[in-house]
């Protein structure tokens, strides 16, 4: 049987830059970190609230808080409830 | 450590100490999965957070570069890729990212240098066949400029 003239493109070449990103870790592990992630979220939020608006640490902490919020939301936990 | 020493540290430094390598790997896995499923907003928030919490974790810098390339923000993308290379100087993926972006911004001289480095590394390093093909495509872009 001859080789098909047309075949689906290799997924790598549909988005090579995405496929070049290293593969690390597993999202299935996230659930086991729920308690510590939630604790870090609460800790960061409290620290952030204790800082004045001019504090240079604020932007960095806001970035970390946003990351933790996204993870908790993905875990179907609303951190603000 | 004394209470006074703890008080002297900036709050974000205290926080960084709380993440294990496994946690960072899992955060990154969720960010990469978010890219695969088209949720760039979530991916960006996660990649930014990881680069803040673990600046030496080069895959997150590359992920952030990917988000910026998608938005055609090439200057910030180059910054992120250079940060990835600072953390992992021999990363073939990071060099290919940089060469690809530099070819898009028509910085052919620097792109050629990085493609040369990738070529040298590929002679001694075993990589996925698709990575090698992608390198050859970028080399062809460079040669046909």
Backbone of each chain as ProteinMPNN parsed JSONL, in Angstrom:
{"seq_chain_A": "XXXXXXXXXXXXXXXXXXXXXXXXXXXXXXXXXXXXXXXXXXXXXXXXXXXXXXXXXXXXXXXXXXXXXXXXXXXXXXXXX", "coords_chain_A": {"N_chain_A": [[0.843, -1.194, 0.0], [0.561, 2.158, -0.883], [2.125, 5.104, 0.473], [0.099, 7.543, 2.09], [-0.677, 10.511, 0.318], [-1.237, 12.915, 1.524], [-0.913, 13.848, 4.874], [-1.748, 14.328, 8.346], [-0.334, 17.248, 9.826], [2.659, 17.209, 11.807], [2.135, 17.634, 15.26], [4.019, 19.203, 16.581], [4.901, 21.061, 14.696], [2.709, 22.627, 14.323], [2.682, 24.47, 16.301], [5.508, 25.328, 17.01], [7.02, 26.838, 18.904], [5.576, 26.583, 21.235], [5.801, 23.841, 21.682], [8.483, 23.691, 22.1], [8.829, 24.522, 24.662], [10.06, 23.507, 27.786], [9.085, 20.41, 29.34], [7.817, 20.037, 32.463], [7.097, 18.836, 35.774], [3.737, 18.116, 37.033], [0.296, 18.633, 36.547], [-1.462, 17.19, 38.003], [-0.425, 16.917, 40.474], [-0.951, 19.215, 41.809], [-3.216, 19.333, 43.409], [-2.495, 18.103, 45.771], [-1.061, 20.038, 46.996], [-2.799, 21.879, 47.876], [-3.489, 22.867, 50.488], [-1.134, 24.168, 51.357], [-0.823, 26.035, 49.335], [-3.108, 27.559, 49.645], [-2.633, 28.562, 52.192], [-0.374, 30.099, 51.669], [-1.465, 31.957, 49.986], [-3.203, 33.337, 51.692], [-1.342, 34.317, 53.501], [0.26, 35.965, 51.875], [-1.626, 37.791, 51.029], [-2.3, 39.015, 53.44], [0.17, 40.134, 54.146], [0.47, 41.908, 52.052], [-1.638, 43.647, 52.482], [-0.716, 44.854, 54.722], [1.229, 46.523, 53.897], [2.225, 49.836, 52.936], [0.974, 51.949, 50.262], [3.073, 52.873, 48.737], [5.119, 51.15, 48.999], [7.899, 49.345, 47.79], [7.889, 46.64, 47.517], [5.384, 45.86, 46.877], [4.442, 45.526, 44.034], [5.703, 43.101, 43.266], [4.671, 41.309, 45.109], [2.0, 41.431, 44.468], [2.022, 40.217, 41.995], [2.716, 37.61, 42.728], [0.52, 36.99, 44.296], [-1.515, 37.048, 42.389], [-0.777, 34.855, 40.851], [-1.127, 32.743, 42.708], [-3.869, 32.994, 43.152], [-4.898, 32.289, 40.639], [-4.194, 29.6, 40.561], [-5.623, 28.542, 42.721], [-8.212, 29.054, 41.85], [-8.277, 27.42, 39.624], [-8.181, 25.016, 40.9], [-10.725, 24.926, 41.669], [-11.362, 26.399, 43.868], [-12.546, 29.13, 45.478], [-10.724, 31.728, 46.442], [-11.611, 33.986, 47.729], [-13.949, 33.452, 48.989]], "CA_chain_A": [[0.0, 0.0, 0.0], [1.409, 3.341, -0.976], [2.018, 6.075, 1.569], [-0.854, 8.599, 1.741], [-0.035, 11.728, -0.206], [-1.41, 13.972, 2.522], [-1.121, 13.36, 6.24], [-1.871, 15.428, 9.304], [0.983, 17.76, 10.199], [3.151, 16.877, 13.135], [1.687, 18.682, 16.2], [5.138, 20.102, 16.911], [5.044, 22.158, 13.743], [1.538, 23.513, 14.39], [3.088, 25.556, 17.199], [6.817, 24.862, 17.484], [7.509, 27.519, 20.114], [4.889, 25.973, 22.384], [6.362, 22.515, 21.922], [9.868, 23.827, 22.574], [8.846, 24.783, 26.112], [10.366, 22.278, 28.526], [7.995, 19.758, 30.078], [8.214, 19.862, 33.873], [6.039, 18.679, 36.756], [2.451, 17.543, 36.64], [-0.8, 19.388, 37.177], [-2.193, 16.299, 38.921], [0.168, 17.063, 41.819], [-1.355, 20.487, 42.419], [-4.246, 19.144, 44.434], [-1.873, 17.742, 47.055], [-0.467, 21.242, 47.581], [-3.876, 22.847, 48.091], [-3.435, 23.516, 51.811], [-0.009, 25.111, 51.451], [-1.068, 27.15, 48.404], [-4.11, 28.422, 50.272], [-1.966, 29.266, 53.303], [0.508, 31.135, 51.091], [-2.336, 33.014, 49.461], [-3.661, 34.132, 52.842], [-0.161, 34.996, 54.062], [0.654, 37.033, 50.954], [-2.672, 38.816, 51.045], [-2.173, 39.753, 54.698], [1.386, 40.953, 54.053], [0.202, 42.979, 51.088], [-2.534, 44.619, 53.126], [0.004, 45.565, 55.778], [2.19, 47.446, 53.286], [1.639, 51.071, 52.408], [0.827, 51.91, 48.801], [4.329, 53.246, 48.084], [6.139, 50.145, 49.269], [8.429, 48.78, 46.546], [7.643, 45.184, 47.456], [3.983, 45.62, 46.483], [4.206, 44.924, 42.707], [6.148, 41.705, 43.247], [3.729, 40.507, 45.883], [0.745, 41.367, 43.703], [2.237, 39.199, 40.952], [2.64, 36.302, 43.392], [-0.867, 36.783, 44.72], [-2.286, 36.73, 41.175], [-0.436, 33.467, 40.501], [-1.776, 31.834, 43.664], [-5.312, 33.073, 42.91], [-5.187, 31.487, 39.438], [-4.07, 28.169, 40.894], [-6.768, 28.183, 43.574], [-9.419, 29.046, 41.005], [-8.207, 26.216, 38.794], [-8.521, 23.913, 41.808], [-12.149, 25.14, 41.983], [-11.482, 27.018, 45.186], [-12.599, 30.582, 45.384], [-9.987, 32.187, 47.623], [-12.268, 35.115, 48.397], [-15.238, 33.073, 49.605]], "C_chain_A": [[0.884, 1.251, 0.0], [1.141, 4.294, 0.181], [1.008, 7.156, 1.175], [-0.135, 9.87, 1.312], [-0.109, 12.859, 0.821], [-1.616, 13.349, 3.897], [-1.168, 14.562, 7.169], [-0.487, 15.941, 9.678], [1.37, 17.314, 11.599], [2.729, 17.985, 14.095], [2.785, 19.674, 16.551], [5.14, 21.313, 15.995], [3.778, 23.006, 13.607], [1.861, 24.706, 15.276], [4.446, 25.196, 17.807], [7.299, 25.54, 18.756], [6.832, 26.964, 21.371], [5.531, 24.622, 22.721], [7.826, 22.557, 22.358], [9.934, 24.062, 24.083], [9.112, 23.479, 26.862], [9.129, 21.725, 29.234], [8.507, 19.493, 31.487], [6.965, 19.625, 34.706], [4.767, 18.078, 36.198], [1.339, 18.314, 37.33], [-1.577, 18.505, 38.15], [-1.652, 16.407, 40.35], [-0.378, 18.293, 42.551], [-2.318, 20.297, 43.587], [-3.622, 18.832, 45.804], [-1.224, 18.949, 47.734], [-1.527, 22.271, 47.98], [-3.729, 23.609, 49.415], [-2.309, 24.546, 51.872], [-0.212, 26.297, 50.503], [-2.076, 28.127, 49.028], [-3.478, 29.229, 51.414], [-1.076, 30.391, 52.774], [-0.321, 32.293, 50.539], [-2.762, 33.942, 50.606], [-2.514, 34.956, 53.43], [0.235, 36.185, 53.182], [-0.344, 38.172, 50.995], [-2.548, 39.681, 52.313], [-0.95, 40.67, 54.673], [1.157, 42.158, 53.144], [-0.661, 44.075, 51.724], [-1.814, 45.43, 54.2], [0.995, 46.584, 55.203], [1.506, 48.725, 52.837], [1.732, 51.076, 50.883], [2.114, 52.232, 48.052], [5.404, 52.169, 48.226], [6.576, 49.441, 47.981], [8.199, 47.282, 46.408], [6.252, 44.869, 46.909], [3.823, 44.967, 45.104], [4.58, 43.446, 42.642], [5.153, 40.816, 43.98], [2.387, 40.389, 45.174], [0.837, 40.311, 42.598], [2.119, 37.797, 41.565], [1.215, 35.984, 43.806], [-1.743, 36.389, 43.52], [-2.031, 35.286, 40.74], [-1.185, 32.493, 41.409], [-3.29, 31.824, 43.458], [-5.699, 32.213, 41.699], [-5.149, 29.996, 39.755], [-5.275, 27.727, 41.728], [-8.054, 28.141, 42.756], [-9.437, 27.809, 40.12], [-8.569, 24.984, 39.623], [-9.984, 24.005, 42.275], [-12.349, 25.658, 43.403], [-11.531, 28.517, 44.984], [-11.916, 31.157, 46.614], [-10.681, 33.311, 48.374], [-13.562, 34.72, 49.096], [-15.075, 32.758, 51.08]], "O_chain_A": [[1.824, 1.37, 0.785], [0.067, 4.284, 0.782], [1.047, 7.643, 0.045], [0.889, 10.246, 1.884], [0.823, 13.65, 0.967], [-2.412, 12.422, 4.052], [-0.701, 15.652, 6.838], [0.441, 15.148, 9.833], [0.519, 17.075, 12.456], [2.934, 19.161, 13.794], [2.512, 20.85, 16.79], [5.35, 22.443, 16.437], [3.766, 23.988, 12.865], [1.38, 25.815, 15.04], [4.528, 24.808, 18.972], [7.92, 24.897, 19.602], [7.445, 26.888, 22.435], [5.771, 24.306, 23.886], [8.347, 21.589, 22.914], [10.969, 23.829, 24.708], [8.464, 22.465, 26.601], [8.251, 22.473, 29.665], [9.511, 18.806, 31.675], [5.895, 20.146, 34.39], [4.718, 17.601, 35.064], [1.412, 18.613, 38.522], [-2.276, 19.014, 39.026], [-2.329, 16.039, 41.311], [-0.272, 18.391, 43.773], [-2.249, 20.993, 44.6], [-4.139, 19.236, 46.845], [-0.877, 18.887, 48.913], [-1.199, 23.391, 48.372], [-3.831, 24.836, 49.453], [-2.497, 25.655, 52.372], [0.175, 27.422, 50.818], [-1.917, 29.345, 48.948], [-3.754, 30.418, 51.578], [-1.024, 31.481, 53.342], [0.078, 33.455, 50.619], [-2.687, 35.166, 50.495], [-2.683, 36.117, 53.803], [0.509, 37.275, 53.685], [0.02, 39.347, 50.997], [-2.673, 40.904, 52.262], [-1.009, 41.819, 55.111], [1.593, 43.271, 53.435], [-0.431, 45.267, 51.521], [-2.231, 46.534, 54.549], [1.535, 47.41, 55.938], [0.352, 48.707, 52.41], [2.482, 50.297, 50.294], [2.243, 51.909, 46.872], [6.477, 52.276, 47.632], [5.745, 49.001, 47.187], [8.303, 46.726, 45.315], [5.978, 43.732, 46.523], [3.137, 43.95, 44.997], [3.868, 42.641, 42.042], [4.835, 39.715, 43.532], [1.717, 39.361, 45.271], [-0.131, 39.609, 42.305], [1.494, 36.91, 40.984], [0.76, 34.848, 43.68], [-2.598, 35.51, 43.625], [-2.949, 34.584, 40.317], [-1.801, 31.538, 40.936], [-3.926, 30.777, 43.572], [-6.701, 31.499, 41.731], [-5.98, 29.228, 39.268], [-5.868, 26.678, 41.477], [-8.893, 27.265, 42.968], [-10.493, 27.219, 39.891], [-9.179, 24.038, 39.123], [-10.416, 23.262, 43.155], [-13.365, 25.392, 44.046], [-10.632, 29.096, 44.374], [-12.464, 31.086, 47.714], [-10.367, 33.562, 49.538], [-14.205, 35.559, 49.727], [-16.051, 32.424, 51.752]]}, "seq_chain_B": "XXXXXXXXXXXXXXXXXXXXXXXXXXXXXXXXXXXXXXXXXXXXXXXXXXXXXXXXXXXXXXXXXXXXXXXXXXXXXXXXXXXXXXXXXXXXXXXXXXXXXXXXXXXXXXXXXXXXXXXXXXXXXXXXXXXXXXXXXXXXXXXXX", "coords_chain_B": {"N_chain_B": [[17.296, 31.532, 63.502], [16.879, 34.919, 64.416], [14.045, 36.839, 65.657], [14.365, 39.459, 64.956], [16.011, 39.349, 62.725], [14.298, 38.11, 60.92], [12.388, 40.108, 60.664], [13.855, 42.03, 59.338], [14.081, 41.089, 56.75], [12.695, 41.447, 53.466], [9.161, 41.249, 52.764], [8.55, 39.731, 50.408], [10.786, 38.16, 50.132], [10.633, 36.486, 52.287], [8.409, 35.057, 51.539], [9.28, 33.705, 49.218], [10.839, 31.671, 50.197], [9.077, 29.778, 50.855], [8.256, 28.076, 48.759], [8.427, 24.903, 47.318], [10.586, 22.979, 45.112], [9.05, 21.126, 43.781], [6.501, 22.203, 43.949], [6.822, 24.525, 42.397], [7.386, 23.325, 39.933], [4.886, 22.154, 39.448], [3.216, 24.386, 39.291], [4.256, 25.502, 37.012], [3.638, 23.479, 35.201], [0.867, 23.739, 35.102], [0.694, 26.265, 33.981], [1.825, 25.816, 31.455], [0.016, 23.965, 30.472], [-2.167, 25.649, 30.347], [-1.449, 27.314, 28.262], [-1.518, 25.442, 26.193], [-4.207, 24.968, 26.074], [-5.199, 27.336, 25.304], [-5.596, 29.394, 27.145], [-4.337, 32.134, 27.62], [-4.254, 34.284, 29.366], [-4.409, 33.218, 31.969], [-2.099, 31.654, 31.831], [-0.107, 33.609, 31.557], [-0.302, 35.0, 34.016], [0.521, 32.98, 35.735], [3.116, 32.31, 34.799], [4.397, 34.775, 35.219], [4.225, 34.953, 37.995], [5.782, 32.756, 38.762], [8.31, 33.476, 37.769], [8.798, 35.529, 39.452], [8.784, 34.331, 41.98], [10.7, 32.354, 41.696], [13.277, 33.196, 40.235], [15.348, 31.917, 38.94], [14.324, 29.873, 37.531], [14.265, 28.756, 34.544], [12.402, 27.734, 32.536], [9.963, 29.073, 32.985], [10.514, 31.694, 32.286], [10.823, 31.38, 29.556], [8.227, 30.589, 28.917], [6.842, 32.909, 29.519], [7.964, 34.536, 27.609], [6.885, 33.324, 25.363], [4.173, 34.061, 25.588], [4.426, 36.786, 25.185], [5.466, 36.885, 22.624], [3.29, 35.919, 21.219], [1.67, 38.109, 21.509], [3.012, 39.798, 19.955], [4.889, 41.413, 21.149], [7.877, 42.05, 20.964], [10.252, 43.103, 22.123], [9.98, 42.908, 25.037], [9.795, 40.14, 25.007], [12.326, 39.328, 24.13], [13.81, 40.221, 26.305], [12.86, 38.471, 28.309], [13.711, 36.003, 27.29], [16.44, 36.354, 27.398], [16.756, 36.446, 30.126], [16.095, 33.816, 30.686], [18.276, 32.583, 29.498], [20.289, 33.533, 31.099], [19.778, 32.146, 33.402], [20.022, 29.564, 32.483], [22.473, 28.934, 30.67], [23.185, 27.178, 28.573], [20.898, 26.368, 27.324], [19.288, 24.933, 24.711], [16.715, 25.274, 23.799], [16.103, 27.866, 24.668], [17.989, 29.362, 23.234], [17.128, 28.849, 20.63], [14.607, 30.024, 20.755], [15.413, 32.679, 21.067], [16.873, 33.16, 18.697], [14.82, 32.813, 16.833], [13.037, 34.928, 17.428], [14.748, 37.099, 17.022], [15.28, 36.859, 14.31], [12.769, 37.504, 13.379], [12.667, 40.139, 14.1], [14.524, 41.13, 12.49], [17.186, 41.241, 13.298], [19.685, 40.097, 12.208], [22.423, 39.542, 12.542], [22.898, 38.978, 15.317], [21.095, 36.906, 15.609], [22.259, 35.019, 13.921], [24.585, 34.44, 15.357], [23.567, 33.105, 17.607], [22.327, 30.941, 16.345], [24.588, 29.689, 15.377], [25.747, 28.9, 17.788], [23.802, 27.084, 18.652], [24.026, 25.192, 16.634], [26.616, 24.215, 17.176], [26.17, 23.086, 19.712], [24.338, 21.109, 19.066], [25.905, 19.252, 17.856], [27.04, 17.86, 19.855], [25.07, 17.198, 21.587], [22.214, 15.297, 22.314], [19.059, 15.672, 20.955], [15.46, 16.065, 20.622], [14.1, 15.01, 17.518], [12.445, 16.825, 16.224], [13.2, 19.262, 17.279], [15.673, 19.575, 16.179], [14.912, 19.729, 13.489], [13.473, 22.108, 13.578], [15.506, 23.873, 14.21], [16.93, 23.725, 11.813], [15.098, 24.882, 10.098], [15.069, 27.515, 11.054], [17.675, 28.153, 10.503], [17.602, 28.106, 7.747], [15.884, 30.239, 7.346], [17.576, 32.273, 8.199], [19.685, 32.043, 6.358], [18.38, 32.628, 3.981], [17.676, 35.254, 4.111]], "CA_chain_B": [[17.208, 32.935, 63.067], [16.181, 35.722, 65.407], [12.869, 37.569, 65.167], [14.816, 40.714, 64.346], [16.504, 39.02, 61.385], [13.114, 37.867, 60.088], [11.742, 41.403, 60.4], [14.65, 42.812, 58.398], [13.899, 40.608, 55.379], [11.506, 41.97, 52.789], [8.102, 40.24, 52.783], [8.593, 38.804, 49.269], [11.878, 37.206, 50.363], [10.116, 35.476, 53.213], [7.47, 34.236, 50.797], [9.991, 32.841, 48.28], [11.367, 30.513, 50.907], [8.001, 28.823, 51.1], [7.919, 27.244, 47.608], [9.332, 23.786, 47.02], [10.83, 22.771, 43.678], [7.913, 20.369, 43.232], [5.381, 23.15, 43.785], [7.125, 25.374, 41.234], [7.191, 22.485, 38.737], [3.44, 21.969, 39.225], [2.685, 25.682, 38.834], [4.683, 25.636, 35.61], [2.858, 22.515, 34.405], [-0.463, 24.345, 34.893], [0.872, 27.386, 33.043], [2.04, 25.246, 30.114], [-1.284, 23.403, 30.086], [-3.027, 26.791, 30.021], [-1.083, 27.708, 26.891], [-2.002, 24.402, 25.267], [-5.665, 25.05, 25.967], [-5.543, 28.669, 24.812], [-5.869, 30.366, 28.208], [-3.095, 32.919, 27.728], [-4.325, 35.175, 30.532], [-3.995, 32.44, 33.141], [-0.693, 31.264, 31.64], [0.752, 34.764, 31.826], [-0.284, 35.254, 35.472], [1.323, 31.933, 36.381], [4.531, 32.467, 34.431], [4.921, 35.954, 35.919], [4.382, 34.602, 39.413], [6.921, 31.837, 38.938], [9.569, 34.211, 37.584], [8.97, 36.347, 40.651], [9.09, 33.467, 43.125], [11.9, 31.551, 41.425], [13.839, 33.82, 39.029], [16.326, 31.038, 38.277], [13.579, 28.786, 36.883], [14.265, 29.281, 33.166], [11.237, 27.436, 31.692], [8.901, 30.082, 33.15], [10.897, 32.866, 31.47], [10.499, 31.054, 28.161], [6.77, 30.619, 28.8], [6.443, 34.318, 29.481], [8.374, 35.008, 26.278], [5.895, 32.808, 24.403], [2.977, 34.91, 25.693], [4.735, 38.086, 24.581], [5.599, 36.683, 21.171], [1.91, 35.83, 20.718], [1.142, 39.48, 21.473], [3.965, 40.527, 19.105], [5.702, 42.322, 21.967], [9.145, 41.351, 20.812], [11.299, 43.568, 23.048], [9.873, 42.183, 26.312], [10.06, 38.707, 24.778], [13.787, 39.165, 24.107], [14.263, 40.366, 27.71], [12.55, 37.226, 29.029], [14.574, 34.917, 26.797], [17.788, 36.6, 27.936], [16.704, 36.01, 31.531], [16.155, 32.345, 30.646], [19.655, 32.199, 29.186], [21.109, 33.823, 32.29], [19.557, 31.049, 34.353], [20.444, 28.301, 31.88], [23.219, 29.438, 29.503], [23.314, 26.221, 27.457], [19.576, 25.872, 26.924], [19.074, 24.972, 23.257], [15.372, 25.827, 23.57], [16.162, 29.325, 24.843], [18.741, 29.931, 22.094], [16.259, 28.795, 19.447], [13.601, 31.074, 20.963], [16.019, 33.988, 20.822], [17.174, 33.266, 17.264], [13.545, 32.952, 16.113], [12.535, 36.292, 17.617], [15.69, 38.041, 16.4], [15.045, 36.806, 12.856], [11.523, 38.228, 13.128], [12.922, 41.572, 14.252], [15.567, 41.413, 11.493], [18.517, 41.37, 13.893], [20.248, 38.872, 11.639], [23.759, 39.267, 13.07], [22.813, 38.297, 16.613], [20.401, 35.627, 15.384], [23.245, 34.093, 13.359], [25.484, 33.993, 16.433], [22.882, 32.086, 18.425], [22.151, 29.73, 15.534], [25.89, 29.039, 15.378], [25.913, 28.214, 19.079], [22.91, 25.917, 18.672], [24.648, 24.194, 15.755], [27.73, 23.582, 17.908], [25.618, 22.245, 20.781], [23.663, 19.945, 18.491], [26.908, 18.249, 17.474], [27.431, 17.063, 21.028], [23.909, 16.983, 22.453], [21.112, 14.586, 21.669], [17.776, 16.368, 21.17], [14.314, 15.587, 19.86], [14.306, 15.222, 16.078], [11.713, 18.028, 15.821], [14.005, 20.428, 17.675], [16.707, 19.686, 15.145], [14.254, 20.22, 12.274], [13.137, 23.514, 13.802], [16.785, 24.599, 14.071], [17.262, 23.815, 10.376], [14.169, 25.86, 9.495], [15.54, 28.861, 11.426], [18.921, 28.354, 9.761], [17.199, 28.442, 6.369], [15.388, 31.637, 7.398], [18.759, 33.138, 8.31], [20.459, 32.015, 5.105], [17.582, 33.18, 2.869], [17.179, 36.589, 4.487]], "C_chain_B": [[16.392, 33.748, 64.07], [14.971, 36.417, 64.785], [13.277, 38.844, 64.45], [15.285, 40.471, 62.917], [15.339, 38.781, 60.436], [12.473, 39.189, 59.698], [12.508, 42.208, 59.353], [14.454, 42.361, 56.947], [12.637, 41.196, 54.779], [10.449, 40.868, 52.739], [8.195, 39.252, 51.619], [9.714, 37.785, 49.44], [11.426, 36.102, 51.306], [9.231, 34.499, 52.445], [8.195, 33.241, 49.899], [10.478, 31.57, 48.948], [10.312, 29.427, 51.051], [7.674, 27.908, 49.937], [8.939, 26.127, 47.428], [9.543, 23.693, 45.51], [9.637, 22.064, 43.031], [6.709, 21.279, 43.015], [5.6, 24.011, 42.544], [6.93, 24.583, 39.942], [5.699, 22.336, 38.417], [2.788, 23.265, 38.744], [3.012, 25.861, 37.346], [3.874, 24.689, 34.708], [1.462, 23.085, 34.121], [-0.361, 25.506, 33.888], [1.028, 26.865, 31.616], [0.735, 24.649, 29.584], [-2.237, 24.526, 29.662], [-2.72, 27.304, 28.619], [-1.657, 26.723, 25.886], [-3.5, 24.507, 25.043], [-6.128, 26.469, 25.639], [-5.858, 29.705, 25.872], [-4.596, 31.175, 28.485], [-3.081, 33.805, 28.964], [-3.864, 34.441, 31.794], [-2.514, 32.055, 33.033], [0.231, 32.414, 32.008], [0.848, 35.044, 33.327], [0.603, 34.225, 36.179], [2.812, 32.09, 36.057], [5.146, 33.67, 35.152], [5.174, 35.647, 37.394], [5.588, 33.71, 39.653], [8.244, 32.589, 38.768], [9.862, 35.113, 38.782], [9.42, 35.494, 41.835], [10.387, 32.691, 42.931], [12.563, 32.07, 40.148], [14.831, 32.94, 38.276], [15.653, 29.904, 37.501], [13.349, 29.168, 35.417], [13.032, 28.909, 32.343], [10.126, 28.485, 31.796], [9.226, 31.35, 32.366], [10.573, 32.612, 30.004], [8.986, 31.094, 27.934], [6.257, 32.051, 28.707], [6.819, 34.938, 28.131], [7.355, 34.559, 25.227], [4.654, 33.707, 24.397], [3.231, 36.248, 24.994], [4.946, 37.992, 23.068], [4.204, 36.608, 20.542], [1.284, 37.219, 20.57], [1.997, 40.39, 20.582], [4.688, 41.641, 19.858], [7.124, 41.756, 21.998], [10.234, 41.819, 21.781], [11.184, 42.91, 24.424], [10.141, 40.693, 26.158], [11.567, 38.448, 24.8], [14.352, 39.279, 25.529], [14.057, 39.048, 28.467], [13.463, 36.083, 28.581], [16.002, 35.104, 27.318], [17.85, 36.22, 29.424], [16.776, 34.483, 31.612], [17.587, 31.883, 30.401], [20.615, 32.513, 30.331], [21.012, 32.668, 33.28], [20.067, 29.72, 33.802], [21.187, 28.598, 30.571], [23.304, 28.468, 28.321], [21.965, 25.664, 27.003], [19.384, 26.044, 25.417], [17.714, 25.593, 22.95], [15.413, 27.355, 23.646], [16.909, 29.979, 23.68], [17.893, 29.922, 20.828], [15.147, 29.841, 19.539], [14.196, 32.431, 20.559], [16.304, 34.175, 19.33], [15.888, 33.503, 16.461], [13.013, 34.376, 16.213], [13.442, 37.297, 16.914], [15.568, 38.022, 14.879], [13.781, 37.585, 12.51], [11.726, 39.736, 13.237], [14.086, 42.035, 13.354], [16.927, 41.751, 12.099], [19.295, 40.117, 13.477], [21.621, 38.516, 12.221], [23.701, 38.477, 14.363], [22.123, 36.942, 16.459], [21.393, 34.584, 14.86], [24.194, 33.555, 14.415], [24.843, 32.878, 17.252], [22.641, 30.805, 17.634], [23.468, 28.954, 15.446], [26.124, 28.259, 16.666], [25.047, 26.97, 19.156], [23.518, 24.806, 17.808], [25.777, 23.454, 16.457], [27.206, 22.624, 18.971], [24.978, 20.98, 20.226], [24.649, 18.855, 18.067], [27.262, 17.336, 18.647], [26.254, 16.698, 21.923], [22.822, 16.269, 21.664], [19.802, 15.299, 21.99], [16.687, 15.697, 20.34], [14.514, 15.931, 18.376], [13.588, 16.484, 15.6], [12.474, 19.303, 16.184], [15.087, 20.668, 16.623], [16.11, 20.217, 13.838], [13.942, 21.707, 12.405], [14.392, 24.386, 13.681], [17.112, 24.787, 12.593], [16.348, 24.806, 9.654], [14.637, 27.286, 9.803], [16.839, 29.193, 10.687], [18.606, 28.744, 8.31], [16.647, 29.871, 6.31], [16.571, 32.609, 7.396], [19.498, 33.214, 6.973], [19.707, 32.65, 3.945], [17.08, 34.59, 3.139], [17.357, 37.589, 3.345]], "O_chain_B": [[15.333, 33.308, 64.517], [14.875, 36.566, 63.567], [12.645, 39.263, 63.48], [15.006, 41.26, 62.014], [15.383, 39.198, 59.278], [12.065, 39.378, 58.552], [11.919, 42.965, 58.581], [14.638, 43.151, 56.02], [11.643, 41.417, 55.471], [10.789, 39.686, 52.68], [7.949, 38.061, 51.808], [9.606, 36.662, 48.947], [11.789, 34.937, 51.144], [9.284, 33.287, 52.659], [7.8, 32.079, 49.81], [10.522, 30.511, 48.322], [10.639, 28.276, 51.34], [6.855, 27.006, 50.115], [10.147, 26.366, 47.391], [8.777, 24.257, 44.729], [9.263, 22.357, 41.895], [5.989, 21.147, 42.025], [4.687, 24.205, 41.742], [6.378, 25.1, 38.971], [5.301, 22.387, 37.253], [1.905, 23.238, 37.886], [2.184, 26.299, 36.547], [3.481, 25.054, 33.6], [0.94, 22.925, 33.018], [-1.244, 25.687, 33.049], [0.436, 27.406, 30.682], [0.394, 24.804, 28.412], [-3.018, 24.362, 28.725], [-3.626, 27.684, 27.877], [-2.212, 27.115, 24.86], [-4.004, 24.181, 23.969], [-7.322, 26.762, 25.693], [-6.339, 30.79, 25.545], [-3.881, 30.926, 29.456], [-2.024, 34.052, 29.545], [-3.058, 34.948, 32.574], [-1.772, 32.12, 34.014], [1.236, 32.217, 32.691], [1.934, 35.293, 33.85], [1.342, 34.561, 37.105], [3.659, 32.01, 36.947], [6.275, 33.598, 35.637], [6.198, 36.031, 37.959], [6.323, 33.887, 40.625], [9.188, 32.368, 39.527], [11.016, 35.418, 39.082], [10.312, 35.877, 42.591], [11.092, 32.404, 43.899], [12.429, 31.454, 39.091], [15.121, 33.19, 37.106], [16.329, 29.076, 36.889], [12.36, 29.823, 35.089], [12.629, 29.71, 31.499], [9.431, 28.756, 30.817], [8.327, 32.007, 31.842], [10.11, 33.506, 29.295], [8.517, 31.567, 26.899], [5.361, 32.359, 27.921], [6.082, 35.76, 27.587], [7.009, 35.316, 24.32], [4.146, 34.069, 23.336], [2.359, 36.773, 24.3], [4.632, 38.928, 22.332], [3.968, 37.165, 19.469], [0.497, 37.479, 19.66], [1.741, 41.59, 20.471], [5.05, 42.669, 19.285], [7.512, 41.071, 22.944], [11.056, 41.012, 22.214], [12.179, 42.401, 24.939], [10.656, 40.054, 27.076], [12.032, 37.481, 25.404], [15.253, 38.532, 25.91], [14.951, 38.572, 29.168], [13.929, 35.293, 29.403], [16.686, 34.132, 27.638], [18.873, 35.734, 29.908], [17.434, 33.929, 32.492], [18.055, 30.921, 31.01], [21.628, 31.837, 30.506], [21.994, 32.265, 33.903], [20.493, 28.851, 34.562], [20.6, 28.522, 29.492], [23.477, 28.903, 27.183], [21.905, 24.61, 26.37], [19.324, 27.166, 24.914], [17.562, 26.336, 21.98], [14.837, 28.047, 22.806], [16.502, 31.036, 23.197], [17.93, 30.87, 20.043], [14.786, 30.466, 18.542], [13.586, 33.211, 19.827], [16.009, 35.23, 18.767], [15.875, 34.3, 15.523], [12.591, 34.963, 15.216], [12.96, 38.238, 16.284], [15.734, 39.055, 14.23], [13.72, 38.249, 11.475], [11.052, 40.515, 12.563], [14.558, 43.168, 13.452], [17.725, 42.461, 11.487], [19.527, 39.211, 14.277], [21.947, 37.34, 12.377], [24.357, 37.445, 14.505], [22.511, 35.959, 17.091], [21.38, 33.428, 15.284], [24.569, 32.383, 14.393], [25.466, 31.859, 17.551], [22.738, 29.708, 18.184], [23.473, 27.723, 15.441], [26.62, 27.132, 16.655], [25.479, 25.931, 19.653], [23.527, 23.637, 18.195], [25.892, 22.232, 16.357], [27.707, 21.511, 19.126], [25.061, 19.912, 20.833], [24.281, 17.688, 17.935], [27.717, 16.207, 18.466], [26.419, 15.974, 22.904], [22.549, 16.592, 20.507], [19.473, 15.506, 23.158], [16.966, 14.871, 19.472], [15.027, 16.996, 18.033], [14.058, 17.147, 14.676], [12.395, 20.304, 15.471], [15.371, 21.802, 16.238], [16.718, 21.048, 13.162], [14.124, 22.472, 11.458], [14.35, 25.484, 13.127], [17.518, 25.87, 12.171], [16.77, 25.483, 8.717], [14.609, 28.157, 8.934], [17.078, 30.336, 10.298], [19.267, 29.605, 7.73], [16.902, 30.612, 5.36], [16.568, 33.62, 6.693], [19.884, 34.29, 6.517], [20.331, 33.162, 3.015], [16.162, 35.066, 2.471], [16.995, 38.757, 3.485]]}, "name": "protein", "num_of_chains": 2, "seq": "XXXXXXXXXXXXXXXXXXXXXXXXXXXXXXXXXXXXXXXXXXXXXXXXXXXXXXXXXXXXXXXXXXXXXXXXXXXXXXXXXXXXXXXXXXXXXXXXXXXXXXXXXXXXXXXXXXXXXXXXXXXXXXXXXXXXXXXXXXXXXXXXXXXXXXXXXXXXXXXXXXXXXXXXXXXXXXXXXXXXXXXXXXXXXXXXXXXXXXXXXXXXXXXXXXXXXXXXXXXXXXXXXX"}
